[in-house]
């Protein structure tokens, strides 16, 4: 029974791990894009006078990109934490499988 449960658990954890790894890749790409966009806006903002309406709009957009970047970083940390938990659970599932196999194939002499 423990062997079957361990195999199913390991399969489910590997599926979740794969999904989270893909999400982590997407978030990392989005963070890089937000950083590039904010930097581009900073460079564009230097072309205008500091008190102009366009400069203020650019600063607002730059601020929004930075907020988005911070939110994405928080999501990335949450996913990394979950991946660490999955790693621990995978270790447990593998030990459950190993223990079940050793029990199935061990000979006890009474």
MARMIVO-480575 format. One line per 4 residues: their letters; for each residue x, y, z negated of C-alpha. Coordinates in steps of 0.2 Angstrom, whole numbers, plus 2048, in hexadecimal, padded with zeros to 3 digits. Each point is the difference from the previous one (the first is absolute). Last residue first. Example, Ala and Ser with C-alpha at 12.3 -4.5 7.8 and 13.67 -1.06 7.14 Angstrom:
REM residues 2
sa> 844:7FB:7DC ~ 7FA:7EF:7FD;
//
This chain:
REM residues 110
xxxx> 837:7AB:7C3 ~ 80B:805:80F ~ 7FB:810:808 ~ 804:803:812;
xxxx> 801:811:807 ~ 7F8:804:811 ~ 7F0:808:7FC ~ 807:809:7F0;
xxxx> 80E:807:80B ~ 7F4:806:80D ~ 7F5:808:7F4 ~ 80F:809:7F7;
xxxx> 806:806:811 ~ 7EF:807:805 ~ 7FE:809:7F0 ~ 811:807:801;
xxxx> 7FC:806:811 ~ 7F0:808:7FA ~ 80A:809:7F2 ~ 80D:806:80C;
xxxx> 7F3:807:80B ~ 7F7:808:7F2 ~ 811:809:7FC ~ 802:806:812;
xxxx> 7EE:805:800 ~ 803:80C:7F1 ~ 80F:807:809 ~ 7F5:803:80F;
xxxx> 7F3:809:7F6 ~ 80D:80C:7F9 ~ 806:803:811 ~ 7EE:803:806;
xxxx> 7FD:80D:7F2 ~ 810:809:803 ~ 7FB:802:813 ~ 7EF:806:7FB;
xxxx> 809:80D:7F5 ~ 80C:805:80E ~ 7F1:802:80C ~ 7F8:80C:7F4;
xxxx> 810:80A:7FE ~ 802:801:813 ~ 7EE:805:802 ~ 803:80E:7F4;
xxxx> 810:805:80A ~ 7F6:800:810 ~ 7F3:80B:7F8 ~ 80D:80C:7FA;
xxxx> 807:802:811 ~ 7EE:803:807 ~ 7FE:80E:7F3 ~ 811:807:804;
xxxx> 7FC:800:813 ~ 7F0:809:7FC ~ 809:80D:7F6 ~ 80D:803:80D;
xxxx> 7F2:802:80D ~ 7F8:80E:7F6 ~ 810:80A:7FF ~ 808:804:7F0;
xxxx> 811:7F7:803 ~ 802:806:812 ~ 7FF:7F2:80C ~ 80E:7F5:808;
xxxx> 805:7F9:7EF ~ 7F0:7F7:7FF ~ 804:7F5:80F ~ 80F:7F8:7F7;
xxxx> 7F5:7FD:7F0 ~ 7F2:7F9:80B ~ 80D:7F3:808 ~ 806:7FB:7EE;
xxxx> 7EE:7FD:7FB ~ 7FD:7F6:810 ~ 810:7F6:7FD ~ 7FB:7FC:7EE;
xxxx> 7EF:7FB:805 ~ 806:7F4:80D ~ 80D:7F8:7F4 ~ 7F2:7FE:7F3;
xxxx> 7F4:7F8:80E ~ 80E:7F4:805 ~ 803:7FA:7EE ~ 7ED:7FE:7FE;
xxxx> 7FF:7F5:80F ~ 80E:7F5:7FA ~ 7F9:7FF:7EF ~ 7EF:7FB:808;
xxxx> 809:7F2:809 ~ 808:7FA:7F0 ~ 7F0:800:7F7 ~ 7F8:7F5:80E;
xxxx> 80E:7F4:800 ~ 800:7FF:7ED ~ 7ED:7FD:800 ~ 802:7F2:80C;
xxxx> 80F:7F9:7F6 ~ 7F6:801:7F0 ~ 7F1:7F6:808 ~ 80C:7F2:806;
xxxx> 809:7FF:7EF ~ 7EF:7FF:7F7 ~ 7FA:7F2:80C ~ 810:7F6:7FE;
xxxx> 800:802:7ED ~ 7ED:7FB:7FF ~ 803:7F1:80A ~ 80F:7FB:7F6;
xx> 7F8:803:7EF ~ 7F2:7F4:805;
//
